[in-house]
Amino acid sequence: MAVDKNTKKILADDEVRKLVMARLSVLSKDTMISLGSEGSFTRDELIKSVKSGDNIGEKLAEIQLEWLRSFKERVSV
């Protein structure tokens, strides 16, 4: 995922970073998550990516935030 210099990185927000890591930390250590063409990752690899703020961490943050938004919309109805 390319992020141009005018786009704010999602993981620059500490609260988002904490939220994503908290959601990952409840998964079993041997859980594997596939992120499409990026590959498959363990829980610990994803937590490391979120902490470092790399492209995989950013992609996962986008996915998690989108899921939370859709969950909120379904609950509000």
DSSP file (Angstrom, degrees, kcal/mol; ACC not computed):
  #  RESIDUE AA STRUCTURE BP1 BP2  ACC     N-H-->O    O-->H-N    N-H-->O    O-->H-N    TCO  KAPPA ALPHA  PHI   PSI    X-CA   Y-CA   Z-CA
    1    1 A M              0   0    0      0, 0.0     2,-0.4     0, 0.0    57,-0.1   0.000 360.0 360.0 360.0 118.5    0.0    0.0    0.0
    2    2 A A        -     0   0    0     53,-0.0     2,-0.5     0, 0.0     0, 0.0  -0.695 360.0-162.6 -86.4 135.1    1.6    3.3   -1.1
    3    3 A V        -     0   0    0     -2,-0.4     2,-0.1     4,-0.0     6,-0.1  -0.968  11.4-145.5-118.0 116.8    1.0    6.3    1.1
    4    4 A D    >   -     0   0    0     -2,-0.5     3,-1.9     1,-0.1     0, 0.0  -0.364  29.6-104.1 -78.9 165.6    1.7    9.6   -0.5
    5    5 A K  T 3  S+     0   0    0      1,-0.3    -1,-0.1    -2,-0.1    -2,-0.0   0.664 119.4  56.5 -66.3 -15.8    3.1   12.5    1.6
    6    6 A N  T 3  S+     0   0    0      2,-0.1     2,-0.5     0, 0.0    -1,-0.3   0.516  89.7  89.6 -90.5  -6.2   -0.3   14.2    1.7
    7    7 A T  S <  S-     0   0    0     -3,-1.9     2,-0.3     1,-0.0    -4,-0.0  -0.804  77.8-129.7 -96.8 127.3   -2.0   11.2    3.3
    8    8 A K        -     0   0    0     -2,-0.5     2,-0.3     1,-0.1    -2,-0.1  -0.579  24.6-121.7 -73.9 131.5   -2.1   10.9    7.1
    9    9 A K    >   -     0   0    0     -2,-0.3     3,-1.3     1,-0.1     4,-0.3  -0.583  11.9-141.6 -73.5 132.7   -0.9    7.5    8.3
   10   10 A I  G >  S+     0   0    0     -2,-0.3     3,-1.6     1,-0.3     6,-0.2   0.896  99.2  56.9 -61.0 -42.4   -3.6    5.8   10.4
   11   11 A L  G 3  S+     0   0    0      1,-0.3    -1,-0.3     5,-0.1     6,-0.1   0.452  82.8  83.5 -76.6   2.2   -1.1    4.4   12.8
   12   12 A A  G <  S+     0   0    0     -3,-1.3     2,-0.7     4,-0.0    -1,-0.3   0.740  76.1  83.0 -70.4 -21.8    0.3    7.9   13.6
   13   13 A D  S <> S-     0   0    0     -3,-1.6     4,-2.2    -4,-0.3     3,-0.3  -0.754  73.9-153.9 -84.3 114.8   -2.7    8.1   16.0
   14   14 A D  H  > S+     0   0    0     -2,-0.7     4,-2.6     1,-0.2     5,-0.2   0.837  92.8  56.7 -59.7 -34.5   -1.6    6.3   19.3
   15   15 A E  H  > S+     0   0    0      2,-0.2     4,-2.3     1,-0.2    -1,-0.2   0.899 108.0  46.7 -66.4 -39.2   -5.2    5.5   20.2
   16   16 A V  H  > S+     0   0    0     -3,-0.3     4,-2.7    -6,-0.2     5,-0.2   0.929 112.0  51.4 -65.8 -44.4   -5.7    3.6   16.9
   17   17 A R  H  X S+     0   0    0     -4,-2.2     4,-2.4     1,-0.2    -2,-0.2   0.924 111.9  46.6 -57.8 -46.3   -2.4    1.8   17.3
   18   18 A K  H  X S+     0   0    0     -4,-2.6     4,-2.4     2,-0.2    -1,-0.2   0.903 112.1  51.1 -63.4 -42.0   -3.4    0.7   20.8
   19   19 A L  H  X S+     0   0    0     -4,-2.3     4,-2.3     2,-0.2    -2,-0.2   0.935 111.7  45.9 -61.8 -47.7   -6.9   -0.4   19.6
   20   20 A V  H  X S+     0   0    0     -4,-2.7     4,-2.1     1,-0.2    -2,-0.2   0.914 114.2  48.2 -64.4 -43.1   -5.5   -2.5   16.8
   21   21 A M  H  X S+     0   0    0     -4,-2.4     4,-2.4    -5,-0.2    -1,-0.2   0.878 110.5  52.1 -66.1 -36.3   -2.9   -4.1   19.0
   22   22 A A  H  X S+     0   0    0     -4,-2.4     4,-0.8     2,-0.2    -2,-0.2   0.915 109.7  48.9 -64.8 -42.2   -5.5   -4.8   21.7
   23   23 A R  H  < S+     0   0    0     -4,-2.3     3,-0.5     1,-0.2     4,-0.2   0.889 114.3  46.2 -64.7 -38.0   -7.8   -6.5   19.1
   24   24 A L  H >< S+     0   0    0     -4,-2.1     3,-1.8     1,-0.2    -2,-0.2   0.871 102.7  64.4 -70.3 -36.4   -4.8   -8.6   17.9
   25   25 A S  H 3< S+     0   0    0     -4,-2.4    -1,-0.2     1,-0.3    -2,-0.2   0.716  94.3  60.1 -65.1 -20.6   -3.7   -9.6   21.4
   26   26 A V  T 3< S+     0   0    0     -4,-0.8    -1,-0.3    -3,-0.5    -2,-0.2   0.590  87.0  96.5 -83.4  -8.9   -6.8  -11.5   22.1
   27   27 A L  S <  S-     0   0    0     -3,-1.8     2,-0.0    -4,-0.2    -3,-0.0  -0.445  89.6 -95.3 -75.7 153.2   -6.2  -13.9   19.2
   28   28 A S    >   -     0   0    0      1,-0.1     3,-1.8    -2,-0.1    15,-0.3  -0.373  32.5-118.8 -62.8 146.1   -4.5  -17.2   19.8
   29   29 A K  T 3  S+     0   0    0      1,-0.3    14,-0.5    14,-0.1    15,-0.4   0.797 113.6  52.3 -58.7 -29.3   -0.7  -17.1   19.2
   30   30 A D  T 3  S+     0   0    0     12,-0.1    -1,-0.3    13,-0.1     2,-0.2   0.318  80.7 122.1 -94.1  10.2   -1.0  -19.7   16.4
   31   31 A T    <   -     0   0    0     -3,-1.8    12,-0.9     1,-0.0     2,-0.4  -0.529  48.3-155.4 -70.7 134.6   -3.7  -17.8   14.5
   32   32 A M  E     -A   42   0A   0     -2,-0.2     2,-0.5    10,-0.2    10,-0.2  -0.940   5.2-163.2-112.2 136.1   -2.7  -16.9   11.0
   33   33 A I  E     -A   41   0A   0      8,-3.0     8,-2.6    -2,-0.4     2,-0.5  -0.979   8.4-147.3-121.1 129.2   -4.3  -14.0    9.1
   34   34 A S  E     -A   40   0A   0     -2,-0.5     2,-0.3     6,-0.3     6,-0.2  -0.824   8.1-168.3 -96.9 129.3   -4.1  -13.6    5.4
   35   35 A L    >   -     0   0    0      4,-3.0     3,-2.2    -2,-0.5     4,-0.1  -0.517  44.6-107.6-113.1  61.8   -4.0  -10.1    4.0
   36   36 A G  G >  S-     0   0    0     -2,-0.3     3,-1.1     1,-0.3    -1,-0.3  -0.248  93.8  -2.4  56.2-129.1   -4.6  -10.9    0.3
   37   37 A S  G 3  S+     0   0    0      1,-0.2    -1,-0.3    -3,-0.1     3,-0.1   0.577 123.5  74.4 -73.3  -8.9   -1.5  -10.6   -1.9
   38   38 A E  G <  S-     0   0    0     -3,-2.2    -1,-0.2     1,-0.3     2,-0.2   0.779 102.9-123.6 -74.2 -26.0    0.6   -9.4    1.1
   39   39 A G    <   -     0   0    0     -3,-1.1    -4,-3.0    -4,-0.1     2,-0.4  -0.673  31.4 -52.2 116.9-171.7    0.7  -12.9    2.5
   40   40 A S  E     -A   34   0A   0     -6,-0.2     2,-0.3    -2,-0.2    -6,-0.3  -0.859  50.8-171.5-110.0 144.3   -0.2  -14.7    5.7
   41   41 A F  E     -A   33   0A   0     -8,-2.6    -8,-3.0    -2,-0.4     2,-0.1  -0.965  20.4-123.1-137.7 148.2    0.9  -13.5    9.1
   42   42 A T  E  >  -A   32   0A   0     -2,-0.3     4,-2.2   -10,-0.2     5,-0.2  -0.400  37.9-104.4 -80.2 166.3    0.9  -14.7   12.7
   43   43 A R  H  > S+     0   0    0    -12,-0.9     4,-2.4   -14,-0.5     5,-0.2   0.925 122.5  49.6 -54.9 -46.9   -0.6  -12.6   15.5
   44   44 A D  H  > S+     0   0    0    -15,-0.4     4,-2.2     1,-0.2    -1,-0.2   0.862 108.1  52.4 -66.5 -36.0    2.8  -11.6   16.7
   45   45 A E  H  > S+     0   0    0      2,-0.2     4,-2.0     1,-0.2    -1,-0.2   0.901 111.0  48.3 -64.0 -39.9    4.0  -10.6   13.3
   46   46 A L  H  X S+     0   0    0     -4,-2.2     4,-2.4     2,-0.2    -2,-0.2   0.898 109.5  51.3 -69.4 -39.5    1.0   -8.4   12.9
   47   47 A I  H  X S+     0   0    0     -4,-2.4     4,-2.6     1,-0.2    -1,-0.2   0.915 110.2  50.6 -61.5 -41.6    1.5   -6.8   16.3
   48   48 A K  H  X S+     0   0    0     -4,-2.2     4,-2.3     1,-0.2    -2,-0.2   0.902 110.2  49.8 -61.8 -41.4    5.1   -6.1   15.3
   49   49 A S  H  X>S+     0   0    0     -4,-2.0     4,-1.4     2,-0.2     5,-1.4   0.882 110.9  49.2 -65.7 -38.5    4.0   -4.5   12.1
   50   50 A V  H  <5S+     0   0    0     -4,-2.4    -2,-0.2     2,-0.2    -1,-0.2   0.928 111.1  49.8 -65.9 -44.6    1.4   -2.3   13.9
   51   51 A K  H  <5S+     0   0    0     -4,-2.6    -2,-0.2     1,-0.2    -1,-0.2   0.903 115.5  42.7 -60.0 -42.1    4.1   -1.2   16.4
   52   52 A S  H  <5S-     0   0    0     -4,-2.3    -1,-0.2    -5,-0.2    -2,-0.2   0.689 103.4-133.3 -80.2 -18.0    6.5   -0.3   13.6
   53   53 A G  T  <5 +     0   0    0     -4,-1.4    -3,-0.2    -5,-0.2    -4,-0.1   0.773  48.5 156.8  73.6  25.3    3.8    1.4   11.5
   54   54 A D     >< -     0   0    0     -5,-1.4     4,-2.4     1,-0.1     5,-0.2  -0.089  60.9 -86.1 -76.3-177.8    4.9   -0.4    8.3
   55   55 A N  H  > S+     0   0    0      1,-0.2     4,-2.4     2,-0.2     5,-0.2   0.854 128.7  51.0 -60.1 -37.9    2.7   -1.0    5.3
   56   56 A I  H  > S+     0   0    0      2,-0.2     4,-2.5     1,-0.2    -1,-0.2   0.926 110.7  49.2 -66.5 -43.9    1.3   -4.3    6.7
   57   57 A G  H  > S+     0   0    0     -8,-0.3     4,-2.3     1,-0.2    -2,-0.2   0.895 111.5  49.4 -60.8 -41.0    0.4   -2.5   10.0
   58   58 A E  H  X S+     0   0    0     -4,-2.4     4,-2.3     2,-0.2    -2,-0.2   0.918 110.9  49.5 -63.8 -44.2   -1.3    0.3    8.1
   59   59 A K  H  X S+     0   0    0     -4,-2.4     4,-2.2     1,-0.2    -2,-0.2   0.916 111.6  48.7 -62.2 -43.6   -3.3   -2.1    6.0
   60   60 A L  H  X S+     0   0    0     -4,-2.5     4,-2.8     1,-0.2    -1,-0.2   0.897 109.3  52.7 -64.2 -40.1   -4.4   -4.0    9.1
   61   61 A A  H  X S+     0   0    0     -4,-2.3     4,-2.6     2,-0.2     5,-0.2   0.913 108.8  50.4 -61.7 -42.4   -5.4   -0.8   10.8
   62   62 A E  H  X S+     0   0    0     -4,-2.3     4,-2.3     2,-0.2    -2,-0.2   0.928 112.2  47.3 -59.2 -45.7   -7.5    0.2    7.8
   63   63 A I  H  X S+     0   0    0     -4,-2.2     4,-2.3     1,-0.2    -2,-0.2   0.929 113.1  47.7 -62.7 -46.6   -9.2   -3.2    7.8
   64   64 A Q  H  X S+     0   0    0     -4,-2.8     4,-2.4     1,-0.2    -2,-0.2   0.910 112.9  47.7 -63.2 -43.7   -9.9   -3.1   11.6
   65   65 A L  H  X S+     0   0    0     -4,-2.6     4,-2.3     2,-0.2    -1,-0.2   0.889 111.5  50.6 -66.1 -38.9  -11.3    0.4   11.5
   66   66 A E  H  X S+     0   0    0     -4,-2.3     4,-2.3    -5,-0.2    -1,-0.2   0.909 110.6  49.8 -64.6 -41.1  -13.5   -0.4    8.5
   67   67 A W  H  X S+     0   0    0     -4,-2.3     4,-2.4     1,-0.2    -2,-0.2   0.926 111.0  49.0 -63.0 -44.1  -14.8   -3.5   10.4
   68   68 A L  H  X S+     0   0    0     -4,-2.4     4,-2.4     2,-0.2    -2,-0.2   0.882 110.5  51.0 -63.7 -38.4  -15.5   -1.4   13.5
   69   69 A R  H  X S+     0   0    0     -4,-2.3     4,-2.1     2,-0.2    -1,-0.2   0.927 112.1  46.1 -64.2 -43.8  -17.4    1.2   11.4
   70   70 A S  H  X S+     0   0    0     -4,-2.3     4,-2.0     2,-0.2    -2,-0.2   0.879 111.9  51.7 -68.5 -35.8  -19.6   -1.4    9.8
   71   71 A F  H  X S+     0   0    0     -4,-2.4     4,-2.2     2,-0.2    -1,-0.2   0.916 109.1  50.6 -63.7 -43.6  -20.2   -3.0   13.2
   72   72 A K  H  X S+     0   0    0     -4,-2.4     4,-2.0     1,-0.2    -2,-0.2   0.903 109.4  51.0 -60.8 -42.3  -21.3    0.3   14.6
   73   73 A E  H  X S+     0   0    0     -4,-2.1     4,-0.8     1,-0.2    -1,-0.2   0.894 111.0  47.9 -63.6 -40.2  -23.7    0.9   11.7
   74   74 A R  H  < S+     0   0    0     -4,-2.0     3,-0.3     1,-0.2    -1,-0.2   0.876 112.6  48.4 -69.0 -37.2  -25.3   -2.5   12.2
   75   75 A V  H  < S+     0   0    0     -4,-2.2    -1,-0.2     1,-0.2    -2,-0.2   0.839 107.3  56.6 -70.5 -33.5  -25.7   -2.0   15.9
   76   76 A S  H  <        0   0    0     -4,-2.0    -1,-0.2     1,-0.2    -2,-0.2   0.718 360.0 360.0 -71.4 -22.1  -27.2    1.5   15.4
   77   77 A V     <        0   0    0     -4,-0.8    -1,-0.2    -3,-0.3    -2,-0.1   0.473 360.0 360.0 -74.3 360.0  -30.0    0.1   13.2
